[in-house]
Amino acid sequence: MTDDKKNLPIGVFDSGIGGLTVVKELRALLPGEDIIYFGDTARVPYGPRPPQQILTFMQQILRFFAAQPVKLAVVACNTMTALGVEANQGRFAFPLVGVDTGMAAALNYGTKVGLLATQATVTSGKHAEKARLFNARAEVTGVPCHDFVPLIEGGQLSGPAVEAAVASYLAPLCQAGVSSLVLGCTHYPLLTPLIREKVGDAMAIINPALETATAAQEVLRQQALLAGPARKGATRLCFSALTEQVRMMATQILDGECSLEEVELPD
């Protein structure tokens, strides 16, 4: 493998800013890698949209990464992972890694698993299907969280509106007696302190971002595409709509000033 291809960036994308939680894990795990992030902030949220429209958006983003080019694309969006990773794997010159379901980690705490996710992710049934592969007795209770992404994209990580939404979505999971809670959208880890406050210490909270970054590292290792250890990676953050709110949230998630730009996707 040529050094030229090894030194290509990793592409990471999401419907908005949530995928930056995966970027944060990738930067910690693979500090020598360049990363290009794309957040489709002009069209967020994806969860309530028809599946075919979501797949069309995903194709546009993948063509954007093909034009860069990148050596790997991390689909840091549970909705696009559930609907489009299998369909698009092998269609581009780079492999795709989707968001880890978190089910393997969740089942360490018992067979009753709670899932907070978008409507599209819950409807896809992918998490429940994966859980049953690990344990045939697994019971996954999925709750569609319509309000979380708009609230988070609006910078609301606390306050009455968020607290009411968290309480409402957690209620059926507490009633179901789940022993673990999977955050099935890369936006949701930003609400972990509030969720933890509501459920206490009895329920394990699973954030699949680290597992996703680890899976990306493994694919790069298998394909001999890891950048040299002496490199210092750079991060380029691209958005379809760049607002002050996006700048503020990106800085908050990545713990410091970032270089952000607005880009237009190919048709």
N, C-alpha and C positions, 0 to 999 in steps of 0.2 A: 504494500500500500504506500503510495507516494505521500510525502510530507504535506504536499499541497492539499490533498483531500483531508488528511488528518487535521489540518489547521482551518478547515471550513467551520463556520459557526453551527451551533445547535439552534434550531428553530423551536420556539415555544409559542403556543397560541391558545386563546380563550375568547369567549364572547365579550369579555370586559377586562376588569382589573384583577379578577380572582386568581387567574393563572400565575400572577406574580408570586403567590405563595409557593408555587412549584419552582419558579425562577430562584427564589431565595434558597431553597434546599439544594438546587443544582449548583449555585454559586459556592455554597459551603462544601459540597461534596466534590465538585470538579472546578477548583479555582483557576485552572489553566485554560479552561474552555471559553471561547467567545460565544455569546448568546444573542440571538435576535428574538425579541418578543413582539407578538402582534396581538392587540386587544381590540375587538370590534365594538368599541364603545359607542359608535353611531347607531348600532342596531341591537344592543343589549336591552332586555334579556332574550335569550334563545329559547328557554324552557317552554313557554306557552306556544311557540311557533309550530306550524305543521312540519313533520319530519322531512318532507322533500325540500322545503325552503331551507331548513338547517343544513341539509346535505349540499345544497347549491352554494350556500355561504362557505361551507367547509372547502369545497372545490376551489373557490376564489382564493381563499387563504393559502391553500396548498400550492396554487399556481404562483402566488406572491413569493413563497419560499423557494420554489423551483427557480425563480428568476434571480435569487440572491447570489449563488445557490447556498443550500445548507447540506450538512452530512446526515442529519437526523431531524425529524420533527416530532416534538412532544405535544400531544393533543391534551393540553391542560384544562380540559373542559369535559365534565362527566357526560353532559348531554351529547356532544359530538363523539365522544368515545363510545357511548352506548349505540349510537346510530350509524357511525361512519368509519370506524377504524378498520373493521374487517373488509368492508366494501372497497376501501381505498388502498389497502396494503398491497404493495407491488405495482401500483399504477404510476408511481413517481420514482425518480432516481435515488431517493432516500427512504429508509425505513420509517415507520410510524410507531410510536409508543404512546398508548393511551393511559388515562389515569387509572392507577391501581384501584380495584374495588374496595380494598381494605377488609374484605371478608375473612381472609386467612387470619389476620390479626384479631378481628372481632370474635371469631369462634374460639379463641383461647379463653374467653370469659364465659362461655356458655352457648347453648344452641339458639337462644332467643335474641335476635339481633334487630336493632332499630336502624332505620335508614331515613335521613333527612336529605331530600334531593329535589330537583326540578320535576315538573309534571312529566316531561319527556323521558327523563331517566327512570322514574318510578314505573311509568307505563311500559318501558322497554323490557322490564323483568330481568335485565342482565345481572343485577346484583344477587337476586334470589337464585338465579340459575347457577351463578358462580359459587354461592354459599353451599348449595346442594352437592356440588362436585367435591367440596372439602368434607362435608358431613351431610349424609342423606337425611338426618333428622333436623337439619337447620330450618328455623322459622324466621323469615325476614318480614318485618312490618315496615312498609314504606309510607312515608308521609310527604306529599308534594308541598313544597314551601314557596308559594307564589310570591310572597312579599319580600323574601330575604334579599334577592339580588338587587331589585330596585332600591331598597333601603341602603344596602352596602355601597352600591355604586353612587348613591347620594351622600355618602360619608356618614351615615347614621349607624354607628356601632354601639350606641347607648341611647337611653331616653325612653319615654313612655311607648312610642310606636314600636320600637324594636322589642322592648320587654313584653309587650302584649303579643306580638307575633311569635316570639320564642315560647312563651307560655302556652299559646294555642297549639303550636305544632308538637310540642313535647307531650301534651296531655294524653293523646292516644298511645304513645310509646310507654309512658309510665303505667297506663292502664293495662297494657299488654305484658308488663313485667319483663321488659328486655334487660339484659345484663350488659349490653354494650351498644354504643351509638356510633354509627358510621356517618361522617360528614361527607355526603355524596355529591358535593359541589365544591370546587376549589375556592369559591367565595366564602364558604361557611366557616373555615377555621378562624376568620377574623372575628367571629362571634363566640369563640370558645370561652372566654372569661364569663360572659353572660350565661351561656348554656351550662357551664360548670356550676355557676351560682344557683341555677334552678334545679339541677339534678343531684347536687351534692357529690359525695365521693363514691357512692354505691355503684354508679354506672361508668364503665370505661368509655372514653371518647376517642374515636379512631380518626386521625387525620391522615389520609393516604398520600399526602404530598411527598413525604420522605421515601415511601415505598416506590412512588412513581419516579423520583430522581434516581433511586438505586437501580430500577429497571432500565432506565436510559443508560446509565453507566455500564450495565452488563451488556446491552446491545452493542455499544461502542467498543467494549473490550472484545467481544466475540468477533466483531468485524475488523479488528485492529485499527480502529478509528480514533482512539483516545489521543488527545493532543499531548505533546511533550511536557514533562513535569516542570521544566524550567520556564514555561510560558506564564504570563499573567493575563488572564482573560478579561475581555471587555464586554460590556452589556449595552445593547442598543434597544431602546424601547419605542415601539411604533404603535400608533393608535389610529383608528378611522375617524375619530373625533377627539381632539385634544382640548380639554377644558382645564380650568384652574382646579376643579374638583379632582380630575384625573391626576394632575400633577401632585396635589396634596396627598392623595391616597397612595400613589406610587412611592413617594418619598417615605411615607409612614411604613408601608409594607417592607420596603427594602432598606430601611434604617439609614437613610441619607439622601443627598442630592443625586439626581439621576439625569441623564441626557434623554429627553423625550422628543419625538417628532410625529407629525401627522402625515399619514400616507394614504394614497388612494389605491384600492385594490383593482386588479385587472378584472374585466368582465368575464 
